[in-house]
Amino acid sequence: MPEEILINFTPQEARVALIDRNQLQEIYIERNNRQGILGNIYKGRVSRLAPGMQAAFIDVGLERSAFLHSSDMLEYIKQSASIDPTEFDICHFLKPGQEILVQVYKDTLGTKGARLTTQFGIPSRYLVLTPGLYEINVSQKITSHAERERLQGLLKPNEIGGYIFRTVAEGVSIEEITTDKIFLDTLWLELMQNAKQTKPGQLLYHELPIELRVLRDFASPDVKKIMIDDKATAEKMQEFAIRYIPHLAKCIEYYLDKGAIFDLYAVEDEIQRSLDRRVHLKSGGHIVIDQTEAMTTIDINTGSYLGKTNSEQTVFQTNLEAVYAIARQVRLRNLGGIIIIDFIDMVDSVNRRQLLKALMDVVAKDTARVEISELSSLGLVQMTRKRTRESLEHILCDPCPTCQKRGSIKSIQTICYEIFREIKRLTAIYTWPGFTVNASQEVISYIQNEEANAIAELAALISKPIKLKIESSYGREQHSVLPLG
């Protein structure tokens, strides 16, 4: 869990940085024109069945039909213990045109539509309500046997369903747990009542906005400070904390300093570096990260590191240093799916076991579910990480047309927002009469057409004129902000 949380909020996007030991660990970005739908509940309509895939395509009012596999249906989960899963036929439960309540558990990823489930999970601060599943479960990250028994004894399933105790429930009183339970039960009953009047293709339940999800999901007792650079957002978070998480209210601060909030702990620099293929290690070695459509590969190299003893020890130290860098980069870049790690070959079996144990220990802190295979004779480890949202590269970058989409460059929207933030940063530092933005033709055209209102609002906010100038020699990612002359 983070020690500090920084939130950079603008009308176009919200960015959340989780800081631990004075270093960026995770970054979450949500843009107004591309808001995530993870956790949303919709009243959908079955548009077509795919019996060969044991799946259905559901119209929930989004641009693309969403995907529901039989293994994600509550009926399948209930019957899988008593029947052979291969005998489960989705056609026995769904028909084209049928109305159905569904929840998004995987956001739209690239060209893929959202992934749905009928096994609902409604989270609060300490609990997750699981309607239809009459079990009491405890987060696996709570390792104390006594505490797990205590928590399981606090609640019993009711007519709605069961509950999962979240990690932050450890040590929490029965009074606070009961308050959460009542809130979730009431919310679910209201949803079911509203569902009767809701038409297919409409949203029934909207997940919290990112700034409030931060308080619910990441603000543990370890958090010392939560800073936001937007006053209205800070007040909104204060109100939410006072109502639901009172002890966190004192940690929330409106950031008033002149410098940009993400200049703290060099967050902007870290984000830029997280888009690079190569990550340098302190020893002189490096790792190379390549994302493909099917998987992500990570290669470790000793680079300039020569070591102080024998070659086996040099390789082991480089691999061990790479383990910690990989775990951080996987979280920071939000890499998901299959991840293949190519460690440098080691002969010593003791070193191989220690390396695998170190990797398992460090990824155990990841909030996403991670599974790791054995270290193969070739030095390969296959790791799978649950993918629920797009990677940082997919959010910030577009496929590069110059290199026939083998790599990527920053999207015009990302560059545009970088320019806006640079103008605000320079406004706080210098008393310039105005600003001249020099950028490529496509960037200037995008600002003038797609972000015309945003640039006008920014000029009004800083009470200074902003001149846009095309620099024909600049590539897409090149730009400069200079005093108006």
N, C-alpha and C positions, 0 to 999 in steps of 0.2 A: 504494500500500500504506500502511496506517496506521502512525503512530509509536507510538501507545499503544492498548491494547485494554482496555476495562472490561467486566467480567461481573457482572451482578446476578443472583444465583441464589436462588430460593425453592422450596419444595416444589411450588408451583403452576406456575411458569414460569421460564424462563431468558431473560435479555435480554443481548445482546452489542452494545456500542457501539464502533465503529471511529473513532478520533480521529486527525486529521491537522492539524498547525499549530494545535493547541489548539481545534479545532472538530469537532463531530460530523459525520461524513461518511456513515456507514451505520449502520442499526440492524437487528438480527435478533432476532425474538421467537419462542420456541417454548413452547407450553403443553402441559402433560401430557395434557389431554383433547383435544388437537388437534395431535398431533405430525405433522410433515411426513414424507412417505414418498418424497421425491425421492431417487433413487439406489438404492432398495430393489429387490431381485430376488425375483420370485415364481414359483412353479410354478402356472400358470393353466390354465384350461380354456375353450375357445372356446364361448361361450354362443350367439352367433348371428353370421351374416355379413350385411354390407350391401354387396352387389356394386355397386349404383349409386354408392356412395360409395367403393368400393374399400377397405373397412375391415372390421374385426371387433370385436366386443365380447367382452372377456375377463373371466371371473370369477376374481378373484385373492383372494377372501375379504374384500373391502372392502364398505362400505355400498352403493356403486354400482359397476356394471360399468365396467371401464376400457376405453379406446379405443385400438385399434391400427390405424394407417393403413398402406397398402401401402408408402408412401414411407419408412416407418420400419422396414421389414423388411430384414434383412441380405440375403435373397435378391434383393430389388428392387435394393439398392445394388450387388450383384455383377453383376447382369444389365443394369443401366441403361446401361452403356457399349456393350453389344452389341445391345440391342433398343430399339425405340421404347417409352418409358415408358407410353404410352397403351395398349399392347398387353399390359401386365402384368396378369394376372388373379389376384386374391387367392384366388379359389376353387380355383386349381390347387395352392395350397400349404397351405390351411387348410380343415378340415371341422368342422361343429358337433360338439362333444364331444371334439375333439382336445386333448391335453395339450400345453402349450407353455411354455417359459421366457421370461420377459419382464422388462424393467427399466423403472422409472418415470423418465421424463425431464421430465415436467411434473406438478407436484403438482395435487391437486384444487383447482380455482379456482371459488369460488361454488357454483353448481349443476352445474358440469361435473365429470365424473369424471376420474380421472388419465389422462394420455397415456402410452402405452407404446412401447417399441422392442425389437427383437431385435438391434439393434446395440449390444452391451454395452460399457460403459466402466467399468473398475474403477480408481479413483484411489488413488495412494499420495502420498507427499510430492513426489516429483520426476517420476513417470511416471503415465500412464494406460494400462492394458492394454486392448487392443481385440481380443478373441477373434474369430477368423474373418476379420479384415481383416489381411492380411499386408503391412503398410506401416509405415515409420518416419517419423513426422512431428514437427515442432517447433512450439511455440506461436508464433503470429504476433507476439506481443508481444516476442519475442526478435528484434531487428532486425539485429544484427551478423551479416554474411554468414559471417565466419570462425567465429564461435561456433556458428552453425547447422550448418555443415559438420562441425565437431568433434563436436557431439552426435550427428548422424546417423551418424557413423562409429563410435560407441561400441557400438551394438546392431544386431542383425540379427533379423528375424522368426524365430520358431521354430514348432514344430508347433501351438502354442496360437493364435498370432496375432501382431499387431504392437504398437507402443507409440507413445504421444505424449509428447514431452518437455514438461513444464509450464513455465511462466514462471520459477518458482523454481529450475529446473535450471540456469539460466545460471551458468557458472563452477564448477559442482559436479564433484567428482572422479569418476573411473571407479569407484572403490571404493564410493562412496555410491550411485551409479546401479545398480551390480550388486546391492547389498544390496536396493534397492527392487525390482529385477527378480525376484530370487529370492522375495521376499515375495509379489509379485503372482502369479507362476506357481504357487507352492504353494497360495495362497488359491483360485485358480481351479480347480485340480485337486481340492481338497477340496470345493468347491461342486458340481462335476460328480459327485463320488462321493455326496455327500449328496442330490443331486437324484434319484437312483435310488430312495431310500427315502421321499422327501417326497411327500405327497399333494397333488393339485390344490387350489388355494385357500389354500396355506400359504406363509409367508414363508421364503425360502431364504437371503437375505443382507440384513442390516440395515445401513444407513449409520451412520456414527459419530454419537453424540449431538452436539449443537451445540457444546458446550464443547471437544470434541476436534477437530471439524471446523475450528474456529477456528485451532487450532495447525497443522493440516495445510494449510489453504487460504489463510490470511491472515497468518500469522506469518512475514514475510520478514525478511531481515537489517536492514531499516530499523526494525523494531519495537524500541523501547527498554524497554518495560514492559508487562506483562500483569497486571492486578490483578483479583482475584476476592474477593467479600465472603462467600464460604462456605468454611469450612475444609476440609470433606471434598472439595468440588469442586476446590479448589486443590491438595490432595494428589494427587487423581486425575490432574490435568493435569500435575503434576510427574512422576509415575511414567511417564506417556505420553511426555513430552518426553525424559526420561532414556533411555528405551528407543529412541525413534525419531528425535528431533530434539535431541540433547544440548546444542547451543549455545543453545537457547532456555530450558533449565531455569533458568538464572540470571536470566531476565527475569520469571519467574512469581512473583507476590507475593500473599500473603493480606492483604486490605485490613482493617486493624484500627482505623482512625480512627472516631471517634464519628459523624461525619456520614455521610449516605447516599452510596454510591459514585457514584451518578448526579448528585449535586450538583456533582461535579467537572466542570468545563467546561460547566456548566448544561445537562447532557444532558436532564434532565426537561423543562426549559423548551423545548428544541429539539424534543423529541417533541411537546409540546403545539402548538407553532407549525406543525409539519409537517402538522397536521390542518386548518389554516386554508386557505381558498381563496386569500387574498391574501398575497403575500410582498413585503415592502417592500425597496426597494433603497436603498443609502446616499445616492445622489444625490437622492432624493425621488421617483423613479419607483417602479413596482411591477409585479409580474406576477400574473396571476390563473390558477389551475389548477383545471380542472373535469374530474373523471373520469366517464365514461359507460360503459355496457356495451360499446360498440363501440370507443371510443377515448378518449384524453385530449387536451384542448385547453389550450394555454397562450397567454395573451394578454399583450402587453407594452404598458404605458402610461407616458408621461412623468410623469404626476402633477404634482407641484409643481416639478419640475425645469425651469428656464427656460434653463439654459445660459449660457455667457459669450460665445459668438460668434454664428454664424448658426444657423438652424433645422436645416439639414442636419447640422451637426456635433453639435447637441444630440440629435437623433434617433439618430445613429450611436453616440454615447457611451452613451445609454440602452440601445440594443440590445446593445452590447458588454458592458455591465455585466450585463444580463439573461442573456447567454449563460452566464456563470460561475454565476449563481444557478440557472439552469435545470438545468445539468449536476449540480449538487449536490442540488437538490430531486428530480430524477428518481431518483438513487441512494438518497437518504434515504427517499423515499416508496415506493421500489421500483415505479415505474411501468413497465408493460410493454405490449407490443402496439404499436398505431399511436399516435403522438404527433404532433399538429399544432401547430406553433409559429407564431403570428401576430405577426411582427415589425412594428414601425412602419415605414411605407413610406419608402424612401430612393431618391433619384434618382441619386446618384453611383455609377457601376458599380464604381469602385475600392473604395468603402466596402462595397458589397454583396459583393464577392469576399473582402474582409478579414473581414467578419462570418461568412461561411460557413466560411472557413478556421479562424477562432477556435473555432467550434462543433465542427468536426471534430477539432481538436487537443485540446480539453478532454474530449470524450467518449471519446477514445482511451484514457483512463485508466480507463474503466469496466470492471469485471470481466465484465459481461454483454455479449453481442454486440450492437452498435449499427450501424445503417445509416442514412445520411442522404441525402435527395434534394437536388436543386438548389433554390436560392432562387427562387421563382416571381415573376412580374411583380407579383403582389398582396402580396408580402412573406411568403408562406407557405413553411414548410419541413416536409416530412413526414419523420418519424424513426420507425424501428421499433427496438424494444428487446426482446431475448429475454425472454419471461415464463416463469419456472420456479416461482415461488411467489406467494402472494397479496400484494397491496399492503399497505402499513402501515395505510391506512384500512380495508381489508376485515378486517384482523386485529383492530383496536382498536374498530371501530365497527359499529353495526347500522343498517340503513335506518330513517329517521325516520318513525314512523307519523303524527306530527302534520302533516307536510308531504306526506302521500301518497307517501312514499318518494322524493321528489325530491332529498333531501339525506341526511344521516346524523347520528346522535348516538352517543356512546360506549355500548358494550354494558354491561350490568349487571355482567358478569364483570370488565371492565376497571376500572370504578369501584370494585368490591369490592377488587381487588388494589391500587388506588391508596390506599384506606383502610388496608389492611394495612401498606403501605409507610410511610404517614404515621405510623401508631402506632409502628412500629419506629424511625423517624427521631426522633420526639418523645421516645421512651424514652431515646435516647442523649444528648438535650440537657437534659431536665428530670427532676426527682425527684418527679414527680406520684404520688399514691397509686394511681391507676388512670385509666381513660379512659372518656369518654362519646362515643359515635359518634352524631351527628345526621344522618339521611339520610331520603330519601323512603320511602314505604311499600314500593315494589317492591324497593328496594335492601336494606332491612332484612329483608324476607321472604326474599330470595335468600340473604343471609348466614345466616339462621337455618335454612334448609332445605338449600340446596346446599353451603354452606361452613361448616356447623356444626362439623365436625371441624377445619377449618383455623383458625377463630376460637378454638376451645378450645386447639389446639396453640400458637397465638400467645400466648394468655393465660398458658399454662404456661411458654412460653419466656421471657417478660418478667417472670414471677412477679407479675403485677398483674391485677386484674379489669378486664374490658371490658364496659361497659353499652351496649346498643343502644337507641336512642330514635328513634321515628318523628317526623319533622318534616313536618306536613301541607302547609306552605307551600313546601317544597323541590321542585324539579323533579328529574328523574333524575340530572343531573350535579352537582347541589349537595350538598355534605356538609361537615361540620365535625367535628373531633376536639378535645374539650375535656377539662380535668381532671375527674376524678370528684368530684362534690360532693354 
